[in-house]
């Protein structure tokens, strides 16, 4: 059930990222930004940690949660550096589409 919610929210985030890449007005951009936030919130740490915590047995739960947390934190650092690097080579719209593809890959 939680995994289905993560998948739905990830697809929601991808759709809004792609649509946001084609915005032309500030109002559109603000609207899509809010919807991207809903997608990210639904697939964020709290939901992922709940799934990992339930899937782990009592003996390994702490280690499983630690690995999931470290992976997420590392992804935030790498994601920021990757975005900066991509923005130095291409327009922000293309970076949005690349990030949408990366979300689908995960």
C-alpha positions in Angstrom: 0.0 0.0 0.0 2.7 2.5 0.9 4.8 1.5 -2.1 1.9 2.2 -4.3 1.6 5.7 -2.8 5.3 6.3 -3.4 5.0 5.2 -7.1 1.9 7.4 -7.6 3.6 10.4 -6.0 6.8 9.8 -8.0 4.7 9.8 -11.2 2.9 12.9 -10.1 6.2 14.7 -9.5 7.5 13.6 -13.0 4.4 14.9 -14.7 4.6 18.3 -13.0 8.3 18.6 -13.6 7.8 18.0 -17.4 4.9 20.4 -17.5 6.8 22.9 -15.5 9.7 22.8 -18.0 7.3 24.2 -20.6 5.8 27.0 -18.6 5.8 30.5 -20.0 4.1 32.6 -17.3 5.0 33.1 -13.6 1.5 31.9 -12.6 2.0 28.6 -14.3 5.4 28.1 -12.8 4.1 28.8 -9.3 1.1 26.4 -9.8 3.4 23.6 -11.0 5.9 24.3 -8.2 3.1 23.6 -5.6 2.1 20.4 -7.4 5.7 19.2 -7.6 5.9 19.8 -3.8 2.9 17.5 -3.3 4.6 14.8 -5.3 7.9 15.1 -3.5 6.2 15.1 -0.1 4.4 11.9 -0.9 7.6 10.1 -1.9 9.8 11.7 0.7 11.8 10.3 3.6 8.9 9.7 5.9 7.1 7.4 3.5 10.2 5.6 2.4 11.4 5.1 6.0 8.0 3.7 6.9 8.2 1.1 4.1 11.8 0.2 5.0 10.9 -0.1 8.7 8.0 -2.4 8.1 9.9 -4.5 5.6 12.9 -5.1 8.0 12.9 -7.6 10.9 13.5 -6.5 14.4 17.2 -7.4 14.4 18.0 -5.4 11.3 15.5 -2.5 11.5 18.0 0.1 12.8 20.6 -0.8 10.2 18.0 -0.8 7.4 16.7 2.6 8.5 20.3 4.0 8.8 21.2 2.8 5.2 18.0 4.3 3.8 18.6 7.6 5.6 22.3 7.8 4.5 21.3 7.0 0.9 18.7 9.7 0.9 21.1 12.3 2.4 23.8 11.4 -0.1 21.3 11.7 -2.9 20.5 15.3 -1.8 24.2 16.2 -1.9 24.8 14.5 -5.2 21.6 15.9 -6.7 22.6 19.5 -5.9 26.0 19.1 -7.4 24.5 17.4 -10.5 22.0 20.1 -10.9 24.7 22.8 -10.8 26.8 20.9 -13.3 23.9 20.4 -15.7 22.9 24.0 -15.4 26.3 25.1 -16.5 25.8 23.2 -19.7 22.1 23.5 -20.6 18.9 25.4 -19.9 16.9 24.8 -16.7 14.1 23.3 -18.7 16.3 20.5 -19.9 17.5 19.9 -16.3 13.9 19.5 -15.2 13.3 16.9 -17.9 16.6 15.1 -16.9 15.5 15.0 -13.3 12.1 13.7 -14.3 13.8 10.8 -16.1 16.0 10.1 -13.1 12.9 9.9 -10.9 11.3 7.4 -13.3 14.6 5.4 -13.2 14.5 5.2 -9.5 
